[in-house]
């Protein structure tokens, strides 16, 4: 990775909802074409789930037991596979800020997560439904709390229903708000996923096609969710076609698309 310090700060501000409306539009536009920025954002989101701010404090403490455990692992034969992260950082002329969730330690943690997952992936024989559950990852869906800390009450209510698996009730709200919502792309995502959970597969396809064919910033994400729809239906031929399109064009989640292709 070769992100600048400013780009790393933008990602932190994005995750914390600190970007202005104009800054958010510029940032999300860059995400569409900058694969490194997207990969780093995906990693940072995973670290938000795995570690809270307190747990990341060990990155500032050289004597931390957690840090020593990481270093021991990275010095092992298996851990040497992460060496390229350090080499790239040493070769970079850009300064790296000493943040709680610093670039260096996120790279290390991501490498560890990847390496620790390899034996499981190689030895598992997951069903298509299980793969769908793993790759859809509803916990990482964007929230309807806006960047200026206001809320769209009805959509916030629908989001809460969705997270409580009350998909039928949530879908009614999403469908009623789709034409007036300021964050229409996110509504399309939730609406389509609700339809998948309700086995309304044809309707879900229409929803994701509407997203793909729109001029919204989130339009490329529709390809990923449409691939997941076909996976849920056990239509692996169509799923692979879309996943290959995602990988070839570096669309949203192209790294995950490549991993999923390897498992199908």
Phi, psi and omega in degrees: 000147181222046180285150176278165178299323180296320179294321178297318178296322178299320179296316179298316180294324178297313181293331181267001178071032183262355182282142174288170181301318181292317179296323180296318180297317179295316182296313182292330176293319179293326179302328183296330186244347183258097184295325180294320178296318179295318180296319179294320178298317178300317179297314182298323178296318179298320180292330176297323181285317186284321185233143171264181184301322182295316181296331181281353180296339180298339180294340180262358185244107184298333184265008182298138177296324179297318180293320178298320179298317177299315183295320178299318180294316182292338177275350179284170181299316181293322182292342180296344179293346180267002187303329184297333178297315182291320181298318180293323180290321179294327182280345183284140177269354183277136178291146178247119183290151180272076181269163175305314179254067187291155180306314183301310185286331173294320178298316178298311183298319178297320178297317180296316179300318180296312183294320180291334181278339185304311181300325181292315182297318183291329186263351184274156176225070188284146174287166179296326179293321178293321177297320178300314180299317182293319187270339178287323171044069182300339182295340182260010178292145179295156182262161177270008170283121186283167185292343177260020173069018170261170182229152169261105194304314183294319179289325175297320177297317180295320178300318180296319177297317179300313181294335176271008178065025175265068191293324182297313180293320180296318183299321179303317181289314180303316181293328181283340185255352190300326184280337185249352184292141178284332178251063188299324181300319180293322178298318177303317181299308181296320180297312180296319179292324176297319179294323176298313181297332179268007180063026175268067192293319180294320177295322179297319178299317179296322179295313181291326176295322178297321178293313181300320185273002180275174175257022182283155177300326183277003185307316181299336180293337180300328179297317180297313183289331176291323176298319178295324177301312179295325176297316179299328181272001184064023177266077188289329180299311180292322179299316181294321179301315181289319179299320177296323176297319179298313182295314183297321185262004181056041176287177178310133179063033182296330178291316177296324179298320178295318179296318180295320177301322180292338182265349181269000000 
